[in-house]
Amino acid sequence: MWEGQLSRETLNLYALTAFLGWAHFAYAWRGQWHSSTRMAPKKRNLYWLTVALLLVVLLAARSLLGTAVFSLITWVYNISHFIKAETFFAGRTGKERKTSFFAPAIAFAWFTLVLFRVGPLNHLTLVFVGTLALAATSLLLGDWRALANNQLRLPLLTLFFLGETLIWSAYGPYMTPAFRVGVYVLHIAAASFFHYLSSYLFAQRRASASIALHPLVILAVNLCFVALGCAATRLDILKVLRFILAPEWFTLWVALHLAASDLLPAWKRRTSVHPSR
């Protein structure tokens, strides 16, 4: 994906993240489908048509930007989705969900740029000053107030990303490209596994008697996707599935999942404001 700059161990971890991610997508799109059934048929069909068009747009963007740049943008976008989802799972108020996820997303974007030493960010003084400026800005714009009110999770996540930025920038001159990508994939995997698990736990708390959300069924679905993903990447007879399951295509489907997840609430609000005639 990054021009061969993936060690075997990093690739295995990324592949596991992708295969388990497809189980997460299956449950997410199942939920979106059930939610869309409450719309008028015309609105529902237009929503899924829009999702299909988004896939075409994302394919074009991936082709234009290249896999590596497209993937980095997707993972930064994913942080905002991750934070919105986790605050929703935790039962935060709507106002907090709208205003509290920008700082960690910006901090992770800065971490990404610094880790890969984009442009002049191989200069430690610039990184140090920029990181301190971002930390001070986030505290002044609300994170200090949140900490004072014992709302610790998101401000600490912002400061954690900024602290890691300083650590890895100092180590940056001694990194190999494979190690640099490995550090990034480790962060992706950790956040993804946490999000997968918390989404299943949240769904179970809200579920009625759906057999699909029984822990053993969830485990079986995840194992099936892992087995199918391994088979698709190794067996030529299943190569038609590689566009879906192969790790190098994973961020395309992550981006589609994120876009569809953000689109659905807006679409439902639009439907409620402009009911079908």
PEPE-V587410 format. One record per backbone hydrogen bond with DSSP energy under -1.0 kcal/mol. CO is the residue of the C=O (numbers start at 0). NH is the residue of the N-H. If there is no record, write none. Layout:
co-><CO/CO>
nh-><NH/NH>
//
This chain:
co-><1/3/6/7/8/9/10/11/12/13/14/15/16/17/18/19/20/21/22/23/24/25/26/27/28/29/30/31/32/34/35/39/40/41/42/43/44/45/46/47/48/49/50/51/52/53/54/55/56/57/58/59/60/61/65/66/67/68/69/70/71/72/73/74/76/77/78/79/80/81/82/83/84/85/86/87/92/93/94/95/100/101/102/103/104/105/106/107/108/109/110/111/112/113/117/119/122/123/124/125/126/127/128/129/130/131/132/133/134/135/136/137/138/138/141/142/143/144/145/146/149/151/152/153/154/155/156/157/158/159/160/161/162/163/164/165/166/167/170/171/175/176/177/178/179/180/181/182/183/184/185/186/187/188/189/190/191/192/193/194/195/196/197/198/199/200/201/202/209/210/213/214/215/216/217/218/219/220/221/222/223/224/225/226/227/228/230/234/235/237/238/240/240/241/245/246/248/249/250/251/252/253/254/255/256/257/258/259/262/263/264/265/266/267/268/269>
nh-><4/5/10/11/12/13/14/15/16/17/18/19/20/21/22/23/24/25/26/27/28/29/30/31/32/33/34/35/36/37/38/43/44/45/46/47/48/49/50/51/52/53/54/55/56/57/58/59/60/61/62/63/64/65/69/70/71/72/73/74/75/76/77/78/80/81/82/83/84/85/86/87/88/89/91/90/96/97/98/99/104/105/106/107/108/109/110/111/112/113/114/115/117/116/120/122/126/127/128/129/130/131/132/133/134/135/136/137/138/139/140/142/141/143/145/146/147/148/150/149/151/155/156/157/158/159/160/161/162/163/164/165/166/167/168/169/170/171/173/174/179/180/181/182/183/184/185/186/187/188/189/190/191/192/193/194/195/196/197/198/199/200/201/202/203/204/205/206/212/213/217/218/219/220/221/222/223/224/225/226/227/228/229/230/231/232/234/237/238/240/241/243/244/245/248/249/252/253/254/255/256/257/258/259/260/261/262/263/266/267/268/269/270/271/272/273>
//
